[in-house]
Amino acid sequence: MFKRSFRSRDAAPPAMDSQHRVDKAARLMRKGSVRDPQKVSKLQRSHTGEETSRLHPVQARLSDKSLAPSPIVTLTVGAEARLFAAHEDVLCQAPFFGKILRGNYLGAQSKRIALPDEDPEVFSAILEYLYKGDYYPRLLHNKHRNSWELEDSLPRRATPHNSPTINDSPNIGGGRAGQTPQTPSAVEATVYLSSIGQHLLRDTVIYCAAERYGLEELKKLALRKQGLQSGIDVGTILRSAQYCYAHTPDSDSRLRAHYLALIIRCRKTFKRSGTMQAEMEKSGSDVYGEGSGKLFFDLFVAMCNHLDDVIEASNARTPKTI
């Protein structure tokens, strides 16, 4: 009754189906061919070399030219004349070395500089910065926490602590940043300076060295790294602050302001510290005579107490919100 038609598998599809498939494929192709403008712009910048502008200034300058043709300069550092070697172009990034190497201070054949008053470990960090734009421990960005931290850093106490003693003996203590078997301290945060026979905060010493060599970006980096340090004992902080005041000009107050803010913020720790009292009494008595140091420490304690009273009174007047 009904006539059924069978179409062979090999038979060509109707013209309408073919046209439908072509239109659909064309739409998919056009849809997939649209590129993200940001990705295209980034790809173009990578080919034109604009990505180098995002590098550290030191690394950007070094990427512009090869170090191969640059002469090698030999440096003798420290009292023991430890030898260092560096490319002349790298050293000239520091105005201090640029003035020496490009002036008439050295002969054409004698590419040798002596730095007898410099500490080898500190100069090693300076040289590392000139080549890499940073020094160990490097400053790293933690994407998970969206914060900056130091390479290989360990969790530490948030506030300074008193210089501990070994075996509870008041005559033995301090050591390297106040390290004891019971209380490990931030040894990597300090550097031993043989010139003064003390351990100081590494970033403070590097900041002062950067001041001598005219490296402003290194000063900013060292100050930023020091702000990430914590758990340093009072003795190390006070020695480092004194070194800062002795090796920075009065016109540069950034590092000095950092120490002042730290002492004010942690005034309760410094007020209870016997190290703070001993240092103030000794320094004051040596300069102004006997009894002056005690006056200065009592004044410091009185100012701390007054500041606490002002803050407490201000908090009492401010209504608390729930």
Secondary structure, DSSP 4 states (H G I P E B T S, - for coil): --------TTSPPPHHHHHHHHHHHHHHHHHHTPPPHHHHHHHHHHHHTGGGGGS-HHHHHHHTS-STTSPEEEEEETTTTEEEEEEHHHHTTSHHHHHHHTTTSS-SS--EEEETTS-HHHHHHHHHHHHHS--SSPEEEETTTTEEEETT-----SS-BPPPBGGG-TTSB-TTTT--SSS---GGGEEEETTTTEEEEHHHHHHHHHHHHT-HHHHHHHHHHHTT----BHHHHHHHHHHHHHHS-TT--HHHHHHHHHHHHTHHHHHH-HHHHHHHHHHHHHHH-TTHHHHHHHHHHHHHHHHHHHHHHHHHHSPP--
